[in-house]
Amino acid sequence: MKNIQLLIIAIIGVTALSSCQKYLTVSPKTQVVQTVLLSTETGYKDALTGVYIQMKSNNSYGQNLTMTTIEQLISSWDVTTNSTEQKLGLFNYTDANVDALMTTIYSQQYTIIASVNAILGQIDANKSAFTTPGLYELIKGECLAIRAYCHFDVLRIWGPIPSASGSAVIPPYVTVLSNQPNSLTNYTQFQGQLLSDLTDAENLLKGVDPILNYSLLNLSRPGSTATTFNPTDTYFAFRYLRMNYYAVKALQARAYLWFNNTAKAYECSKVVISAINPDGSVKFRLGNTSDMTAKDFALTPEQVFGLYDFNLYTKYNNLFANGTLKKGTAATTITTQLYGNTGTDIREVNLWLLVTQPNQAKTYICQKYNVPQTIASAQADVNRIPMLRLSEMYFIAMETAPLSEAQTLWAAYRTARNIPVTTLPSDPVLIQNTLLPEYRKEFYAEGQAFYAYKRLNSLTASVLFVPTGSVINYLFPLPKTELVK
């Protein structure tokens, strides 16, 4: 990157319920601090935990790349006239406030990447510090996967439309922590480095990740008498909250589809869809009516990877319940325009709520992040921001599988959502057109619909809620800091 110096990295260490925090400044003067922290197993665990906390920043997946900014690009929320949010929805990328907001997101992504690179830059030299079997592979594999995850979203936002990548200048794929600017790259090089990181992550995790051998339920109850999962280190538990082996396969599927390698996209998506537990039950299942009834609105059984957010209850109240993020004042906006007025779709029936604000205005809000203030012991822990979901793997497989298999997957998906099963068209382009509205319904407030539209270079008329008269623009300019010589 140009002029983003990557000198300061916040590494915030938390273990169990501890609120202990550690901050690491990486520069020539304080290199010893980095060396000391990254010289023990505990130091590496704390450092990687800090990376996940950085990912939950509001400038990244804690808000802007899930609930707010990325959704404003496709007008998912009502906006105030002349606000930054309205200008985002009108694709006014030259506006100073829009530019500042997007530059902040860009910077945060590379800050996370820098933190990962700080770990990766030390871990091989200090491999002897790891005495717990599998921990070295686990931490290094997760770091490589996170580096790929964050870079991929930089590409999906600031890179070209995949079908017109041509000679486009691409943001850098940064693999070394340095105080020197990084050069911009090209599409082919970026793609190669990203897929290489994911391959390396897969190879590291496939021999050690407990998610391969235990169910999600068992992983959530380490040491319990009700499970055989009793790790010597609870760092191996709760794998669905980390970039686990199946999360790597899911990200590979997402990336290969973007790069139009349909055979590999299909292969990777099926690994996730077909994953089973030792007893033969499916590892991940599509959410259904029972989950919504239990107020698991984010459908945690199908989350291959989700970020755990202790503050999700507060965030929901500050962003959604108070009407800051809302869509429409009449039921038709959501029930008819978005869901087609089925009357049965579990999202249409359960996910949206008509509320009356203090000024007596009625607004529709999304309950996806409506979680209890206190989780009862018998409840699923729902304080998660979805990052990779099984339903997306179904969509990828439907787009890339033989028609008969795609129809079977389509039937399973629609049955889980409690809507009538229809027949998929035989033409691949028509299948894409059939799936696009499903991305809109499925990933509201998660950020993934924008990427689906950009990947296919969808016309304005195909993007629900885009303002009348505007022309959609998927090509974000690089931050000005990148263009300074």
N, C-alpha and C positions, 0 to 999 in steps of 0.2 A: 504494500500500500504506500502511497505517497503521503507523507506528512502525518500519518497516524503512527506515532512512534512506538506504541506497544511497550512502554517503559514500566507502567504500573499495572499490576495484576492483583485483584483482590482474591485471595484464596481463603475461603471461609470454612473453617473446619467445625463440623458438628458430629458428635457420636451419640447414638440413641436419642435421648431427649435433652442432651446438653445444649446450652446456648453459647458455649465457648466459641469465640471468633479469633481467627488468626489472619493477619493481612501480610502479604508478601510483596515487597517492592523488588522488582528485578531490574537492576542496573549495575554498571561496573562497580559502584561503591558498595552495593549491598548484595553482591553475588553470593557472599558467604551465607546470608540468610536463606537463600534458595537452596544452597548446598546442604545446610543443616536440616531444613525441613524435609527435603526429599532424600533422606538417608535412612529412613526407617519405614517399616510397613505402616505404622500409624501415621507418619507424615504423608505418605502417598494416599492413604485412605482419606485423610482430612483434605488434602489438596483436591482430590477428585470430587469429594462431596461439595467442596466450594465451587467447582465448575457447574454442577447441577443447580446450585443456588444462583449462580450467575445466569443460567438459562431461564430461571424463573423471574428475572428482572422484568419490570414493566416495559423496558425498552426492547425486550426480546419476546420470548414465548409466554411470559407472565401476563402479557397484555397486547402489545402492538402487533405481534406476529400471530396472534390467535383471535383475540376478542375485538380489537378496535381498528387500528390503522389498516391492516390488510383486508379487513371486512369493509372499511369505508371506500376502498378502491372499487368495490362493486355495489356500493350504496345499500349495504345491509341494514343500516340504521338511519333513522330520520335525522336531519341536520338543521342547523341554524344558518340563515342566510349570511353569506360572506365569511363563514367560519372556515378554519383550516380543513375541517372534515368535509365541508361542502366542496372546497377546492380540490380535495383528493378525489371526490366522486365525479368531479368535472374534468379530471386529468390535467389540472393546471399545475404541472410539475415545476414551472418557473417561479411560482409564488415563493417568497422568502421563507414563510412559515412551513410550507410543505417541504421545501428543500432542507430546512433545519431539522425537521422531524425525521425525514428519511436518512439524513446524515447521521443522526443519533442512533437509529436502528443499525445502520451499516457499521458504525463504530463499535456498538455493543457486540455484534456478531464476531467481529475480529478480536475484541477483547476476550470473549470466550475462547476463541481459537488460540489466542496467545497463552491463556492459562493452560490449555491442553498441551500446547507445545512446550511449556515450561516443564510439565511432567514428562512428556516423551523425550525431551532433551536430556533427561537424567536417568531414566528408568533402566536402560540397558546397562549403563556403566555401574549401576547400583543393584543389579539383579541379585547379587549375593545377600542383600539386605532382606530378601523375602524368604522367610522360613515356612510360611503357611502354604501347603501345596495348592497350586492353581491361582494364587492371589496375583502373582506377577502377570500371568496371562489374562486374568479377568480385568485388571486395571488397565493394562496396555490395550487390550481389545476394546474396552469401552471408550478409551481416549481416542483411538483411531476412528471409531464409529461416530463419536460426537463431532470430531473435526470434519468428517464427511457430511454429517447432518447440517451443521451450520454453514459450511461452504455451499452446500447444495441449495439452500434457501437464498443465499447471496446470488447464486447463479439464476435461480428462478425469478428473482425480482429484478436484478440489474443486468442480467444477461439477455440475449436475444430470444425471439420466438424460435423454438427448436427447429422448425422446418425452414428457417431462414437464418441459420447461424453464420453461414458464409465466413467472411473475414472479420467478424465482429471482435472488438477489443473487450476482453473479459477481465473482471476483477481478479486479483492474484489468488492463487491457491498456496497458502502460507503453511510451510511445514517446519520452519525453524524460528525460534524466538530470537529476535534481534532488534537493535535500535536503529537499524538501517531500513530505509524505505524499500518496499517490495515492488517489483515490476509488474505491470499488467501482463496478462497472458492471452492465449487464444483458446478457442472452444475445445479443440482437440486435446491440447495439453491439460486443460482443466478437467475434462472428462476422464482422461487417463489417470490422473492423480487421485480423483475422487473414487473411481472404481477400484483402484489399487488399495487405497485405505480400507475400503469395505471388504475386499478379499482378505487382506491381512487380518482385519478384525474378526471375520468369520473363522479363519483358521485358528486364531488364538482362542476363541470362545467355544468352539465346538467340542473341545475335549474337557472343558472344566465347568461350563455354565450349569448350575443346578436346575435351571428351567428345563433342560432337556430330560431330566430324570424325575421331576416332581411336578405336581399340579400347582396351579396358582394358589389354591386354597392351602396346600401344604407349605408353600413358600411364605405364606402370610402368617404361619404359626410355627416358627422355628422352636424346636424343643418341646412342643406341646405333646401331651400324652396321646392326643388324637392323631398324631402323624409320626411317620418314621423319619422325617426330616429334622435332623438334630446336628447342625453344623457346629464345628468348634469355634467358628467366628460368625456372628450374625450379619456380618458384612455380605455374606453369601445369600442372605434371605431377601425377600421382597424384590425379586428380579424384574418384575413387571414395572417397577419404578425406575429402571435403569436401562441403558442400551444393551439389552441382553442379546443372545444369539438370534432369536426370532425377530427381534427389532432390527437387527442387521439385515436379515433376509427380507424383511418388509421394506426397509429403506433401499435395498438393492432393487426390489421390484419397482418401487416408485421411480428410482433413477433410470433404470433400464427403459421404462416406458417413456420417460422424458427424452431419452436418447434414441428412441424408436427402435430399440432392440426388443422386438415383441416376444421372440422365443425365450430370451433370458428373463424378461419381465414375467411371462407366464410361469416359467420354471420356479422362480423365487416366490411368487405369490402363492403357488400351490404348496410350497414347503410350509408356509404359515397356515394356510387353510387346512392342510392335512395333518398338522401336528397333533399328536395324541399323547396321553399320559400312560404310565406303565399298566394301568388297569384297562386300557383301550378306550377310555372316554376322550372326547376332544379337549384339547388344551385351551383353545379360545372358541367361544361360541357367540353367535350373533345375539345382540340384545333383543328382548321381546317385551310383551305386555307385562309380564311379572316383574321385570326390572323397573319399568316405569311406575308400576303400582307401589314398589318398594322405594320410590323416589330416588332411584339411581338413574338420574336423567342423562348422565354422561356415558351410560352403558359400560361400566367398568369390566364386565366379563369379556368384552371384545377388544379391550385396550391391550395391544401388544406392548406398548410403552406409553406411560403417562408420567407427567411431572407432578410430584406430590407438593401441594401448596397448603401450608398450615393456615394461610390467610384467605382461603377461598371464600369462606363465609362472609368475611368483611368485604372482600372484593365484589362478591355478588351484590351485596346490599348497596355498595357505593357506586356501582356501575349499572346494574340492571334494575334492582328493586325500586330505586328512586327515580327511574325513568331516564337516566342519562343516556343509556343505550336502549332504544325502543324502536318499534316498527309498526306504524299505522295506528289509527284510532278506531278502525272498524274491523270486524272479524274477516271481511272479505280479503283484506290485504294478505293475511296469513293463510287462513283456511282455504280460500279459493285460489288466489294467485300462486301461492307457494306450493300447496299440497293438493290442489285440485278438488277440494271439498269432498273428500272420500267419506268423512264421518267415522272412519275406523283406524286410519293411520296412527300408530302409537305416538308419532311425533306431533301430528296435528292435534290429537286429543289431549296429550299430556305435557308437551314441551313449552307451550305458550300460555301466558296468563294475562287476562285483561285486568289492569289495576287502575285505581283512581288516585291521582296525585293530590298533594295538599291544595293545589289550585283548582281542584275538581276536574282537571283534564283526564280523559281516559286514554290509556296507552297500552299497547301490547308489548310485553317483555318476554325474553327467552329465559327459561328456567334451567338451562343446561348446567349452570354452575350454582344452582340453588342447593346448598348442602346444609346439614344440621350444624348448629353452633357447637354441639357436643355429639360425638359419634357414640351410640350405644354399643356395648360389647357384642351384641348379636348382629349388628348391622355391618354391611360391607363398608370399608373405608372409602368414601367417595370423593375425598378432597384431591381430585386429580384433574389435570389439564391434559386432554388427549393429544398425543403426538403421533401415534401410529395405531390405526384401528383395523380390525378384521374386515369391516365392511369395505374399506378401500382396497383390500386384497381381493375381495370378491369382484369389485369393479374392474380392477386390472386384469384379473383372470377372465372375466366375461369379454373384455375387449380383445383378448389375445388367444383365447381357447377355441377349439373347434366348436361349431355352432351348437351341436347337441349338448356338449358339456356346458357351454355358456348358458343355454336355456335351463339346465338343471340348477346352476348357480343362481340364476335370475329368479327361479321359482322359490328357492330356499330363502333368498334375501327378501322377496316380497312377502312371503309367508311370515317371516320373523317380524316384519313391519306391519303385519295385519292388514294387508291390502291385496286385492285380487291378483292372481297370477295371470300375466298376459304373455303373448308370444313375441319373442325378440325378432326383429327383422333379420334377413340373411345377409344384407349388405353391411360390410364392416363400418362404413361411414355412418350409416343409419343407426348402427349399434352405438357408436360414439354419441350421436345426437340423442339417443334414448337415455344414455347414462348421464349426460350433462346436467339435466334437471335434478337427477338424483344426488349428484355432488352438491348442488345448491341446498337441497333439503337436508342431506345427511350431515354436512360439515358446517352448518351455520354456527358462527362464533368460534370456529376452529381455524379458519384461514385457508383451508384447502381448496375451496371453490375457485378463488381467483387463479390459482395455479392451473386448475383444470381448464378454465377458459383460455388462459394464455397459451398453454401447450397446444391447443387446437386452433389458436388464433380466431376465436369465436367472434362473430360479428356482433355489433351492438344490439341488434334485435334479438339475439339469442341469450342475452344476459339480463335476467329478470331484475327489475328495479333500477336499471341505469337510467338517468334522467333523459327525458325526451329532448331530442335535438343535439345531444352530445355524441361525440364519436370516441369510442373507447380506444385508449392508447396503452399498450402493454410495455412500451419501451421507456423505462425510467432512465434518465441521464445519470451517469456516475456522479457521486458527490464532487463538488468543486475541488476539494482537497486532493482528490485523486488525479486531477488534471493539472495541478501546479507542477511546473518543471523544476 
